[in-house]
Amino acid sequence: MTDSKPANEEKETRTPAPPSDDLTETHHTLATPAGEIRYTASAGRVVLREQVHEDGHFKGLEAKAEMFITAYTLDGADPTVRPVTFAFNGGPGSSSVWLHLGLLGPRRVLMGDAGSLAPPPYGIGDNAESLLAHTDLVFIDPVSTGYSRVVTGGKASEYHGFKRDLESVGELIRLWTSRNGRWLSPKYLAGESYGTVRASALATYLQREFGLFCNGIMLISSVIDMGTIRFTEGNDLPHVLFLPTYAALAHYHGLHGSRPLREVIDEAVAVAAGPYLQGLASGSRLPGADRADLIRRVAGVTGLAEDYVRRVNLRIEHMRFFRELLRHRGRVIGRLDGRFTGYEPDDGGEKPSDDPSNVAIRGPYAAALNHHVRVDLGYSSDLPYELLTGRVQPWSYTEFEGRHVSVSSMLGEAMRHNPHLRVYVACGYYDGATPFFGAEHAFAHLDIPDELRSNISFEYYEAGHMMYVHEPSRLRQSATLAAFVGGTAPSA
């Protein structure tokens, strides 16, 4: 005989435990060119809470989201002298894995490069050039990326937009700074791609909301004005600003013979900023002879056939370019990094079905991250780590309704209010997502006094969007960032 409960007996209900931080702590050493350093790693989710007011009364703090971070701090350092850098990638929808394991962190992906990729399961090793030798590092995964999620019952889409993303990342920075006694530490922001939008806006947001002023911003593959990259009707600017990138990619793939890269780029910039800009602005008013000459010059720098340039009415959309450039070889080139090539099911398509560079990079970074977090840092979760998710779409830009998205004014304000703020801008010549000429254009229009322009430094790499995939670029960029934060490697 078995016991049974009456049919009308209410089932026991269990109230889930309130969310709480679940950080792990581990201790490590890293051999650097200046000697061995000892550091502490902390990984896990931090609960974000918001103040609740009702009828004018303060009701307390309500848990809203759990954001995943990985922090590395040098053991025994003076927090009033030791810098700290808050780093994130973009997307929107990207975790911080790329900067974390590609460039800045104490461990890095071992995957090879374009034309010489390592086979699965890839690898991970120590990063002797890690920026940890010069600054503590806090990698942030925005809501819905990495292991970051809203609390049970929460609405994830609330955070899928410019304003709420800014507020949540800003709040996490404030919390970490306060809880770790780092208000007197020099502070830096490092963002890549859409992360440069976030970092530029955060510099102002942190100043306005908390009085938290930064010492510098690292903008890697910068796009502070979306009008420079959006190929929308009536906006000819991207066609102009992508032209030098097209020329660089044509050069990389051997379509400019033995000419030096810089010579090809200089020619493309001269065409783009002069006759091409004027020709597109003229529209049908451009005389026939001038149009024919412009078609010839654009075809010459881009490596495309004159007939193709004529058929697209001189306006070369970037995804079309990635499909067209090597069509005669049966290949497509990457968007994030045009050095990578791939195959299509047939040679008749208008645009690539996939980005060969994203396909090549994703697997190695996924393997390295999942190993590093679980094995090295002792953090485990049954959630999938979202490297780059489409679940954040559609991303809300409500604050920019009726105009294109730009944070130029916010970055300008941050620099005007904090004249000590320095900005580093990293550009890849083979980056087909955020063209270097577009970054130059946006910063040339930044509303700051001339005396502050010396606070901005540009550096260029013969690589793509994640320029650190290219080993010579990774080494040079690591050295540049070490100098940017102004630190010196600690003694052994």
Long-range contacts (C-beta under 8 A, 24 or more apart in sequence): 16-152, 18-63, 19-47, 19-63, 19-66, 19-151, 19-152, 20-47, 21-45, 21-46, 21-47, 22-379, 24-377, 24-378, 24-379, 26-376, 26-377, 26-378, 27-75, 28-106, 28-376, 30-106, 30-126, 30-127, 30-128, 30-130, 30-132, 30-133, 31-126, 31-128, 32-128, 32-129, 32-130, 32-133, 32-489, 33-128, 33-129, 33-489, 34-133, 34-488, 34-489, 34-490, 34-491, 34-492, 35-489, 35-490, 35-491, 35-492, 36-492, 37-74, 37-75, 37-132, 37-133, 37-489, 37-490, 38-74, 38-75, 38-76, 39-72, 39-73, 39-74, 39-75, 39-106, 39-132, 40-72, 40-73, 40-75, 41-70, 41-71, 41-72, 41-106, 41-376, 41-377, 42-69, 42-70, 42-71, 42-72, 42-73, 43-68, 43-69, 43-70, 43-71, 43-373, 43-377, 43-378, 43-379, 44-68, 44-69, 44-379, 45-69, 45-147, 45-148, 46-172, 46-175, 46-176, 47-151, 48-168, 48-171, 48-172, 48-175, 63-151, 64-150, 64-151, 64-154, 65-143, 65-148, 65-149, 65-150, 65-151, 65-154, 65-159, 65-168, 66-148, 66-149, 66-150, 66-151, 67-140, 67-141, 67-142, 67-143, 67-148, 67-168, 67-172, 68-141, 68-146, 68-147, 68-148, 69-138, 69-139, 69-140, 69-141, 69-172, 69-176, 70-96, 70-100, 70-105, 70-138, 70-139, 70-373, 70-377, 71-136, 71-137, 71-138, 71-139, 71-176, 72-105, 72-106, 72-132, 72-136, 72-137, 72-138, 73-136, 73-180, 74-132, 74-136, 74-490, 77-136, 77-490, 79-180, 79-181, 79-182, 79-184, 79-185, 80-184, 80-185, 81-185, 81-186, 82-135, 82-136, 82-185, 82-186, 83-134, 83-135, 83-136, 83-185, 83-186, 83-187, 83-188, 83-215, 83-485, 83-486, 83-487, 84-135, 84-136, 84-137, 84-138, 84-177, 84-182, 84-185, 84-186, 84-187, 84-188, 85-131, 85-135, 85-136, 85-137, 85-138, 85-187, 85-188, 85-189, 85-190, 85-218, 85-485, 86-138, 86-140, 86-173, 86-176, 86-187, 86-188, 86-189, 86-190, 87-137, 87-138, 87-139, 87-140, 87-189, 87-190, 87-191, 88-139, 88-140, 88-141, 88-142, 88-169, 88-190, 88-191, 88-192, 88-195, 88-198, 88-199, 89-191, 89-192, 89-193, 89-194, 89-195, 90-191, 90-192, 90-193, 90-194, 90-195, 90-196, 90-197, 90-198, 91-145, 91-193, 91-194, 91-388, 91-389, 91-392, 92-142, 92-160, 92-165, 92-194, 92-392, 92-393, 92-395, 93-144, 93-145, 93-386, 93-388, 93-389, 93-390, 93-391, 93-392, 93-393, 93-395, 94-145, 94-193, 94-194, 94-195, 94-387, 94-388, 95-141, 95-145, 95-146, 95-369, 95-385, 95-386, 95-387, 95-388, 96-139, 96-140, 96-141, 96-145, 96-146, 97-146, 97-365, 97-366, 97-369, 97-385, 97-387, 98-192, 98-361, 98-365, 98-466, 99-139, 99-190, 99-192, 99-195, 99-220, 100-139, 100-369, 101-365, 101-368, 101-369, 101-372, 102-365, 102-466, 102-468, 102-469, 102-474, 103-131, 103-220, 103-468, 103-474, 103-477, 103-478, 103-481, 104-130, 104-131, 104-132, 104-137, 104-139, 104-190, 104-481, 105-130, 105-132, 105-137, 105-139, 106-130, 106-132, 107-368, 107-372, 107-376, 108-368, 109-364, 109-365, 109-368, 110-364, 110-368, 111-360, 111-361, 111-364, 111-365, 111-469, 113-339, 113-469, 113-470, 113-471, 114-337, 114-339, 114-340, 114-341, 114-357, 114-360, 114-469, 114-470, 115-339, 117-360, 118-364, 120-363, 120-367, 121-367, 122-363, 122-364, 122-367, 122-368, 123-364, 123-368, 124-367, 124-368, 124-371, 124-372, 129-474, 129-475, 129-478, 129-479, 130-478, 131-478, 131-481, 131-482, 131-485, 133-482, 133-487, 133-489, 133-490, 134-481, 134-482, 134-485, 134-486, 134-487, 134-488, 134-489, 135-186, 135-188, 135-485, 135-487, 136-185, 138-173, 138-176, 140-169, 140-172, 140-173, 142-168, 142-169, 143-168, 144-386, 144-389, 144-391, 144-392, 145-386, 145-387, 145-388, 145-389, 145-392, 146-385, 146-386, 146-387, 147-381, 147-383, 147-385, 147-386, 149-383, 156-391, 160-392, 160-393, 160-394, 160-395, 160-396, 161-395, 161-396, 161-397, 161-398, 162-197, 162-201, 162-395, 162-396, 162-397, 162-398, 162-399, 162-400, 162-405, 163-396, 163-398, 163-399, 164-396, 165-198, 166-198, 166-201, 166-202, 166-205, 167-205, 169-198, 169-202, 170-202, 170-205, 170-206, 170-209, 170-210, 173-202, 173-206, 173-212, 174-206, 174-209, 174-210, 174-212, 177-212, 183-212, 186-215, 186-485, 186-486, 187-212, 187-213, 187-214, 187-215, 188-214, 188-215, 188-216, 188-217, 188-218, 188-485, 189-214, 189-216, 189-217, 189-218, 190-217, 190-218, 190-220, 191-217, 191-218, 191-219, 191-220, 192-220, 192-221, 192-465, 192-466, 193-220, 193-221, 193-223, 193-433, 193-434, 193-465, 194-223, 195-220, 196-220, 196-221, 196-222, 196-223, 196-224, 196-434, 197-223, 197-224, 197-226, 197-405, 197-407, 200-224, 200-407, 200-408, 200-410, 200-411, 200-414, 201-407, 201-410, 201-411, 203-410, 203-411, 203-414, 203-418, 203-421, 204-410, 204-411, 204-413, 204-414, 204-417, 205-410, 207-414, 207-417, 207-418, 213-418, 213-421, 214-414, 214-418, 214-421, 215-420, 215-421, 215-422, 215-485, 216-421, 216-422, 216-423, 216-424, 216-484, 216-485, 217-411, 217-421, 217-422, 217-423, 217-424, 218-424, 218-426, 218-481, 218-484, 219-423, 219-424, 219-425, 219-426, 220-426, 220-467, 221-426, 221-427, 221-428, 221-431, 221-433, 221-434, 221-465, 221-466, 221-467, 222-425, 222-426, 222-427, 222-434, 222-439, 222-442, 223-434, 223-438, 223-439, 223-442, 224-406, 224-407, 224-408, 224-411, 224-439, 224-442, 224-443, 225-404, 225-405, 225-406, 225-407, 225-408, 225-438, 225-441, 225-442, 225-445, 226-404, 226-405, 226-406, 227-404, 227-405, 227-406, 228-435, 228-438, 228-439, 228-441, 228-442, 229-433, 229-434, 229-435, 229-438, 230-404, 231-317, 231-318, 235-404, 236-277, 236-280, 236-281, 236-315, 237-441, 238-318, 238-438, 239-276, 239-280, 239-314, 239-315, 239-316, 239-317, 240-272, 240-273, 240-276, 240-277, 240-280, 240-437, 241-272, 241-435, 241-437, 241-438, 241-441, 242-316, 242-318, 242-321, 242-432, 242-435, 242-437, 242-438, 243-268, 243-271, 243-272, 243-276, 243-298, 243-301, 243-302, 243-316, 243-437, 244-268, 244-269, 244-272, 244-435, 244-436, 244-437, 245-338, 245-429, 245-430, 245-431, 245-432, 245-435, 245-436, 245-437, 246-301, 246-302, 246-303, 246-304, 246-316, 246-321, 246-325, 247-301, 247-302, 247-303, 248-338, 248-429, 248-430, 249-303, 249-321, 249-325, 249-333, 249-338, 249-430, 249-432, 250-301, 250-302, 250-303, 250-304, 250-325, 252-338, 252-339, 252-430, 253-303, 253-325, 253-326, 253-333, 255-303, 255-325, 256-303, 261-429, 261-462, 264-301, 265-429, 267-301, 268-301, 268-302, 269-437, 271-297, 271-298, 271-301, 272-437, 276-314, 279-314, 280-314, 280-315, 318-432, 319-351, 319-352, 320-350, 320-351, 321-432, 322-351, 322-352, 322-355, 322-432, 323-349, 323-350, 323-351, 323-352, 332-356, 333-432, 334-358, 334-360, 334-432, 334-464, 335-432, 335-433, 335-465, 336-361, 336-431, 336-432, 336-433, 336-464, 336-465, 336-466, 337-361, 337-428, 337-430, 337-431, 337-432, 337-463, 337-464, 337-465, 337-466, 337-469, 338-430, 338-431, 338-432, 338-464, 339-430, 339-463, 339-464, 339-470, 340-464, 357-464, 357-465, 361-466, 361-469, 362-387, 362-388, 406-442, 408-442, 408-445, 408-446, 408-447, 409-447, 411-446, 412-446, 412-447, 412-448, 415-446, 415-448, 415-452, 415-455, 416-448, 416-449, 416-452, 419-452, 419-455, 421-455, 422-455, 422-456, 422-457, 422-484, 423-455, 423-456, 423-457, 424-457, 424-459, 424-480, 424-481, 424-484, 425-456, 425-457, 425-458, 425-459, 426-458, 426-459, 426-461, 426-467, 426-477, 427-458, 427-459, 427-460, 427-461, 428-460, 428-461, 428-462, 428-463, 428-464, 428-465, 428-467, 428-473, 429-460, 429-461, 429-462, 429-463, 430-462, 430-463, 430-464, 431-463, 431-464, 431-465, 431-467, 432-464, 432-465, 433-465, 434-465, 436-460, 457-484
